[in-house]
């Protein structure tokens, strides 16, 4: 595509040359799913970096769908590198050894790409991206995912995911040139992880960055209170839309309608009765579990006491001394 000025134009080739067509990965649409533990590992790596390092990099591992359209990032590990304005050095031997060890421990996971704790995309980024997308040790024929995580102090954490396509005019520049294409991503976590993430998030409002861990009853009370707050917020929004105070949002209205349609039609009295029954069941299970644990502990103590009582005491035999007759 050329501009009006014929002396200024950009050459795009896909692939760059016939000889390179076998080394280029697919650029089909990809959706990236990120697990929280991978993000925590990246943030921990960023906090432990040297003071002179502007960014750190590492390898991403996860699983890929059969058609390659969805990639789930589950784990990662750090890779040492030195970067200056003139050159970049990456410890690829360490990367290969760690990758082999990780794949032995997690045979279901594969190499999916790499991360960097900086939103900047430069020539060094393209060089590393082409290594991870190459044949043999790379993700070929699937695209390599590049995840950037901004860790600038005082600013919100920004996450972006990319795949790459070849860019250039000659095959000689293929190793250090590529076009980064943004792809959608989402952070997905299980219900069991939600409580931990909310507890960690609550520490941001504390000066010492500590968050207390509550018991099950208090956690249930907090969950009920949060649900009531969300219902009240939605009710206020709907009331303001009906009164004409704010403009309606069709997308939000359809989402609320579909959400309410999934809720069962239960009277408040029945809902309270089911909730109380559930609480009683939970307390009964907890009581039985404590009773069984106490019974097992008591049985172990009685068995040890009986074994110690029946154990025979060691008997000692008096030592006999013999004297040899004196020689004449």
CORBEL-V316012 format. One record per run of one state. SS is the DSSP state (h for helix, s for strand, l for the rest). FROM is the first residue (numbers start at 1). LEN is the number of residues. If there is no record, write none. Layout:
# CORBEL-V316012
SS_FROM_LEN + SS_FROM_LEN
This chain:
# CORBEL-V316012
l_1_1 + s_2_1 + l_3_6 + s_9_1 + l_10_8 + h_18_6 + l_24_7 + s_31_4 + l_35_1 + h_36_12 + l_48_9 + s_57_8 + l_65_5 + s_70_10 + l_80_1 + s_81_3 + l_84_4 + s_88_3 + l_91_1 + h_92_14 + l_106_4 + s_110_7 + l_117_6 + h_123_10 + l_133_12 + s_145_6 + l_151_7 + s_158_8 + l_166_5 + h_171_3 + l_174_5 + s_179_4 + l_183_2 + s_185_3 + l_188_3 + h_191_15 + l_206_10 + h_216_28 + l_244_6 + h_250_13 + l_263_5 + h_268_43 + l_311_18
